Amino acid sequence: MGSITVGVLALQGAFIEHVQLLKIAAEQGSSASQWEFIEVRTPQELERCDALILPGGESTTISLVAARSNMLEPLRDFVKVHRKPTWGTCAGLILLAESANKTKKGGQELIGGLDVRVNRNHFGRQAESFQAPLDLPFLGSSEDTGFPAVFIRAPVVEKILPNQEGVQIDEIQRDETVVAPSRQAKDQAAREAMADQVEVLASLPGRAARLASEGRNIDADKETGDIIAVRQGNVFGTSFHPELTGDARIHSWWLHQVEEAKKQRSKAEQ
């Protein structure tokens, strides 16, 4: 299968921390020598990548720098036309959403790839940042108490959108909401990497219990928790910052997904 190159978008935000944890995750695996990790700032560097991480940071700043660096269209092609594995954390999740609200005046550019609408800064200001142990079933069984998820001005997925061709028309009419431009998968390998439905991988528990303790009436079906991790095909997004924890379990899991995606693409192209 050859070497696999994973890029981390290095325009702004916590890209160095991602690279460090990727290296740790690769060393913990059985085939560390097959991986190459690079910082991505140009379309030429992006072209080298088999997979990409969009780091946490400031989503508006990242989108502005990407536009000025002529990176927005190559990023959209990478995610939505070629459908290569992509993971967005916090700001990266916002950029990968097909729709985002609570945007700043004038909005911001989105890349898209996940049929979700996100609410920016759902958990408040940076001073209200917190860490919470999460049960993440997609990581498999573990004796640990939970993944130490760090939330810093984090978004949440507030709505799963329908899978449809073109832009999310219904979302355009919402105040302070921006939508991603439409792109079509390029070839059979790209189409096979897509998925019609968004899979919820994790929610932040405790909301219903907190509201009940405050003596408020709750609807149990609607108060199951805030959606903080989703996947659609090989596009993955998390509200929190695994790169700030020193815990490489999610990076290890994602590298396995990247490896499997590379195998599937190689088969489809034969």
C-alpha positions as CSV (number, residue, x, y, z in Angstrom):
1,M,0.0,0.0,0.0
2,G,3.0,2.3,0.4
3,S,3.4,5.3,2.7
4,I,0.5,7.4,3.9
5,T,0.8,11.2,4.2
6,V,-1.4,13.0,6.7
7,G,-1.5,16.7,6.7
8,V,-2.5,19.2,9.4
9,L,-3.8,22.5,8.2
10,A,-1.3,25.0,9.6
11,L,-2.9,28.4,8.9
12,Q,-3.8,29.1,12.6
13,G,-4.7,27.2,15.7
14,A,-3.4,24.1,17.5
15,F,-1.7,22.3,14.5
16,I,1.6,21.6,16.2
17,E,-0.2,19.7,19.0
18,H,-2.0,17.5,16.4
19,V,1.3,16.7,14.7
20,Q,2.8,15.7,18.0
21,L,-0.1,13.4,18.9
22,L,-0.1,11.8,15.4
23,K,3.5,10.9,15.9
24,I,2.8,9.3,19.3
25,A,-0.2,7.4,17.8
26,A,1.9,6.1,14.9
27,E,4.7,5.0,17.3
28,Q,2.1,3.1,19.3
29,G,0.9,1.2,16.2
30,S,2.5,-1.7,14.4
31,S,3.5,0.1,11.2
32,A,4.9,3.5,12.3
33,S,7.3,3.7,9.3
34,Q,4.5,4.0,6.8
35,W,3.3,7.4,8.1
36,E,4.4,10.9,7.1
37,F,3.0,13.9,8.9
38,I,3.3,17.4,7.4
39,E,2.0,20.9,8.1
40,V,-0.1,22.2,5.2
41,R,-0.1,25.8,4.2
42,T,-0.2,25.6,0.4
43,P,-2.2,23.8,-2.3
44,Q,0.9,22.0,-3.3
45,E,1.4,20.6,0.2
46,L,-2.3,19.6,0.3
47,E,-1.9,17.7,-2.9
48,R,0.6,15.4,-1.2
49,C,-1.9,14.4,1.5
50,D,-4.0,11.2,1.7
51,A,-5.8,12.6,4.8
52,L,-6.1,15.9,6.6
53,I,-6.8,17.4,10.0
54,L,-8.4,20.8,10.4
55,P,-7.3,21.9,13.9
56,G,-9.0,23.9,16.7
57,G,-8.4,27.6,16.7
58,E,-10.6,30.5,15.4
59,S,-12.8,29.3,12.5
60,T,-13.3,32.8,11.0
61,T,-9.6,33.5,11.0
62,I,-8.8,30.1,9.5
63,S,-11.3,30.7,6.7
64,L,-10.0,34.2,6.0
65,V,-6.4,33.1,5.9
66,A,-7.4,30.1,3.7
67,A,-9.2,32.5,1.3
68,R,-6.2,34.8,1.1
69,S,-3.8,31.9,0.6
70,N,-5.9,30.4,-2.2
71,M,-6.6,27.4,-0.1
72,L,-10.4,27.4,0.2
73,E,-11.2,25.8,-3.2
74,P,-8.4,23.1,-2.9
75,L,-9.7,22.3,0.6
76,R,-13.3,22.0,-0.7
77,D,-12.0,19.7,-3.5
78,F,-10.1,17.6,-1.0
79,V,-13.1,17.1,1.3
80,K,-16.1,17.1,-1.1
81,V,-14.8,16.2,-4.5
82,H,-12.1,13.7,-3.8
83,R,-13.6,12.7,-0.4
84,K,-10.3,12.0,1.3
85,P,-10.4,11.3,5.0
86,T,-10.7,14.6,7.0
87,W,-11.0,15.3,10.7
88,G,-12.0,18.7,12.1
89,T,-11.6,19.5,15.8
90,C,-13.6,22.5,17.3
91,A,-13.0,25.2,14.7
92,G,-12.4,22.4,12.2
93,L,-15.8,21.0,12.9
94,I,-17.4,24.4,12.2
95,L,-15.5,24.6,8.9
96,L,-16.6,21.0,7.9
97,A,-20.3,21.7,8.6
98,E,-22.6,22.4,5.7
99,S,-24.3,25.1,7.8
100,A,-23.2,27.2,10.8
101,N,-25.1,29.8,12.8
102,K,-24.1,32.5,15.3
103,T,-21.5,33.7,12.8
104,K,-19.9,37.0,13.1
105,K,-21.0,40.0,11.0
106,G,-20.5,39.2,7.3
107,G,-20.4,35.5,8.1
108,Q,-17.5,33.2,7.2
109,E,-16.6,30.7,4.5
110,L,-17.3,27.0,5.1
111,I,-15.7,24.0,3.5
112,G,-18.5,21.6,4.1
113,G,-18.6,17.8,4.0
114,L,-20.8,17.0,7.0
115,D,-24.6,17.4,6.7
116,V,-25.0,19.2,10.0
117,R,-25.7,22.6,11.3
118,V,-23.4,23.7,14.1
119,N,-23.9,26.4,16.8
120,R,-20.6,28.3,17.2
121,N,-19.4,29.0,20.8
122,H,-22.2,27.0,22.2
123,F,-20.5,26.6,25.6
124,G,-19.8,30.3,26.0
125,R,-16.6,32.3,26.3
126,Q,-13.1,31.1,26.7
127,A,-13.2,31.8,30.4
128,E,-16.0,29.2,30.6
129,S,-13.8,26.4,29.1
130,F,-13.9,23.0,30.9
131,Q,-12.8,19.4,30.7
132,A,-15.1,16.4,31.0
133,P,-14.4,12.7,30.9
134,L,-16.2,11.2,28.0
135,D,-17.4,7.6,27.3
136,L,-16.5,7.1,23.6
137,P,-17.8,3.7,22.5
138,F,-16.2,4.1,19.0
139,L,-12.8,3.7,20.7
140,G,-13.7,0.2,21.9
141,S,-13.6,-1.2,25.4
142,S,-11.3,0.4,27.9
143,E,-10.5,0.3,31.5
144,D,-10.0,4.0,31.7
145,T,-12.5,6.3,33.3
146,G,-13.1,8.2,30.1
147,F,-11.5,10.4,27.5
148,P,-10.4,13.8,28.9
149,A,-12.2,16.0,26.5
150,V,-11.2,19.7,26.5
151,F,-13.9,22.2,25.5
152,I,-12.8,25.8,24.6
153,R,-15.5,28.0,23.1
154,A,-16.7,24.8,21.6
155,P,-19.5,24.3,19.0
156,V,-22.1,21.6,19.1
157,V,-24.0,19.9,16.3
158,E,-27.5,21.3,16.8
159,K,-29.2,19.7,13.8
160,I,-28.6,16.7,11.5
161,L,-29.4,18.0,8.0
162,P,-30.9,15.9,5.1
163,N,-28.4,14.5,2.6
164,Q,-29.2,16.3,-0.6
165,E,-27.5,17.6,-3.7
166,G,-26.6,21.3,-3.8
167,V,-26.5,23.7,-0.9
168,Q,-28.7,23.5,2.1
169,I,-31.4,25.8,0.8
170,D,-33.5,25.7,3.9
171,E,-30.6,27.0,6.0
172,I,-30.0,30.2,3.9
173,Q,-33.0,31.9,5.4
174,R,-31.9,31.7,9.0
175,D,-30.4,34.7,10.6
176,E,-26.6,34.7,11.2
177,T,-26.4,31.4,9.3
178,V,-23.9,30.6,6.5
179,V,-23.9,27.5,4.3
180,A,-21.2,25.7,2.3
181,P,-21.1,25.7,-1.5
182,S,-22.1,22.6,-3.3
183,R,-19.5,20.2,-4.7
184,Q,-19.9,16.7,-6.4
185,A,-17.8,13.7,-5.7
186,K,-15.3,13.2,-8.5
187,D,-15.2,9.4,-9.2
188,Q,-16.3,6.0,-8.0
189,A,-13.7,5.9,-5.2
190,A,-14.9,9.2,-3.9
191,R,-18.5,8.2,-4.0
192,E,-17.8,5.0,-2.1
193,A,-16.2,7.1,0.6
194,M,-19.4,9.1,1.1
195,A,-22.4,8.2,3.4
196,D,-26.0,9.3,3.2
197,Q,-26.5,9.7,6.9
198,V,-24.5,11.4,9.7
199,E,-23.6,9.1,12.5
200,V,-23.6,10.5,16.0
201,L,-20.5,9.1,17.8
202,A,-20.7,11.0,21.1
203,S,-22.9,13.3,23.2
204,L,-22.0,15.3,26.3
205,P,-24.1,13.7,29.1
206,G,-25.6,15.3,32.1
207,R,-27.8,18.0,30.7
208,A,-31.1,16.3,31.6
209,A,-29.8,15.6,35.2
210,R,-28.7,19.2,35.6
211,L,-32.0,20.6,34.4
212,A,-34.0,18.2,36.6
213,S,-31.9,19.2,39.7
214,E,-32.9,22.8,39.0
215,G,-36.6,21.8,39.2
216,R,-37.2,22.3,35.5
217,N,-39.5,20.1,33.4
218,I,-37.6,18.2,30.7
219,D,-38.4,16.3,27.6
220,A,-36.2,13.2,27.9
221,D,-36.1,12.6,24.1
222,K,-34.8,16.1,23.5
223,E,-32.5,16.3,26.5
224,T,-30.2,13.4,25.8
225,G,-27.1,15.6,25.6
226,D,-25.2,17.9,23.2
227,I,-23.9,16.2,20.1
228,I,-20.1,16.6,20.2
229,A,-18.7,14.0,17.7
230,V,-20.1,13.0,14.3
231,R,-19.0,11.1,11.2
232,Q,-20.3,10.9,7.7
233,G,-18.4,8.5,5.5
234,N,-14.7,9.4,6.0
235,V,-15.4,12.9,7.3
236,F,-15.1,13.1,11.1
237,G,-15.7,16.0,13.5
238,T,-15.3,16.6,17.2
239,S,-16.4,19.7,19.2
240,F,-13.6,19.2,21.7
241,H,-9.8,19.3,21.5
242,P,-8.2,15.8,21.7
243,E,-4.9,17.4,20.7
244,L,-4.7,19.4,24.0
245,T,-4.9,16.3,26.2
246,G,-1.8,14.2,25.6
247,D,-4.1,11.3,25.1
248,A,-3.5,9.7,21.6
249,R,-6.4,7.3,21.6
250,I,-8.6,9.2,19.2
251,H,-5.6,9.9,16.9
252,S,-4.8,6.2,16.9
253,W,-8.4,5.3,16.1
254,W,-8.5,7.9,13.3
255,L,-5.2,6.7,11.7
256,H,-6.8,3.3,11.5
257,Q,-9.7,4.8,9.7
258,V,-7.3,6.5,7.3
259,E,-5.4,3.3,6.7
260,E,-8.7,1.5,5.9
261,A,-9.8,4.3,3.6
262,K,-6.5,4.2,1.7
263,K,-7.0,0.4,1.2
264,Q,-10.5,0.9,-0.1
265,R,-9.5,3.7,-2.5
266,S,-6.7,1.6,-3.9
267,K,-9.1,-1.3,-4.5
268,A,-11.6,1.1,-6.2
269,E,-8.9,2.5,-8.5
270,Q,-7.6,-0.8,-9.6
